Amino acid sequence: MLTDRLHLFPLFIVIYVPVSFCITYIIAVANKHVEPGFPYISDTGTLPPESCVFGQLLNIGAVVGKLLIDLYIVIYQVQSVNENHVVF
């Protein structure tokens, strides 16, 4: 059942966001747009192509986060209706 695996969605978000920052950092360093080290996250997503990748990866993370919130709300609404439903 889907409710048994709901813990995977927040885990995905927690892993996905730092990985997306690392991907844009690697692209920015490879193109010599930032110095290797510890730049600000926004510096790694300033110039194309890493700005496009940065934006798309954050958009995907936002959509997955929104779907996660909606899924939790629907599941808990259905559970509360089923618990309070009395059959005569």
C-alpha distance (Angstrom), angle and dihedral (degrees) to the residues before:
residue distance angle dihedral
M1 . . .
L2 3.77 . .
T3 3.78 94.3 .
D4 3.80 89.7 63.3
R5 3.81 91.2 62.3
L6 3.80 102.7 41.2
H7 3.80 90.5 110.9
L8 3.82 89.1 70.8
F9 3.81 94.1 68.4
P10 3.82 97.7 61.5
L11 3.79 88.3 41.2
F12 3.80 88.7 54.4
I13 3.82 91.5 51.3
V14 3.81 92.5 47.5
I15 3.81 90.7 52.9
Y16 3.81 97.9 35.9
V17 3.81 99.8 55.8
P18 3.84 97.6 54.4
V19 3.80 90.6 42.2
S20 3.82 90.1 53.4
F21 3.82 89.9 52.1
C22 3.80 90.1 49.8
I23 3.81 91.7 50.0
T24 3.80 92.5 53.5
Y25 3.81 90.4 44.8
I26 3.81 91.1 53.6
I27 3.80 91.5 48.5
A28 3.83 91.7 48.2
V29 3.81 93.0 49.3
A30 3.81 92.1 45.7
N31 3.82 90.1 53.4
K32 3.83 90.8 44.0
H33 3.80 92.6 -121.7
V34 3.82 91.7 130.0
E35 3.78 133.7 25.0
P36 3.80 117.1 -106.9
G37 3.75 110.7 -102.8
F38 3.76 127.4 63.8
P39 3.84 111.2 -30.4
Y40 3.78 125.1 170.3
I41 3.79 114.2 -86.8
S42 3.80 90.8 -120.1
D43 3.83 90.8 54.5
T44 3.78 90.6 59.8
G45 3.80 91.2 55.1
T46 3.80 99.4 46.0
L47 3.79 105.5 94.7
P48 3.81 130.5 42.2
P49 3.04 133.9 -69.7
E50 3.81 93.8 27.1
S51 3.80 91.7 45.8
C52 3.81 89.9 59.9
V53 3.79 92.4 47.5
F54 3.82 90.9 45.1
G55 3.80 91.9 52.2
Q56 3.78 95.1 46.2
L57 3.79 94.2 47.1
L58 3.80 91.1 50.6
N59 3.82 90.7 47.0
I60 3.81 90.4 53.0
G61 3.81 90.0 49.1
A62 3.80 91.1 50.1
V63 3.81 92.8 50.0
V64 3.80 92.1 48.9
G65 3.80 89.8 47.9
K66 3.81 91.5 50.8
L67 3.80 91.5 48.2
L68 3.79 89.0 50.0
I69 3.79 92.6 53.5
D70 3.81 92.1 46.2
L71 3.79 91.5 48.0
Y72 3.81 92.4 51.8
I73 3.80 91.5 48.8
V74 3.81 94.2 49.5
I75 3.79 94.2 45.7
Y76 3.80 93.3 49.9
Q77 3.81 91.9 45.3
V78 3.80 91.4 52.7
Q79 3.81 91.4 46.1
S80 3.80 92.3 50.9
V81 3.81 92.3 48.1
N82 3.80 91.4 49.3
E83 3.83 92.2 48.7
N84 3.80 92.9 50.3
H85 3.81 96.4 41.3
V86 3.80 112.4 109.0
V87 3.81 118.8 -161.5
F88 3.82 116.4 -153.1
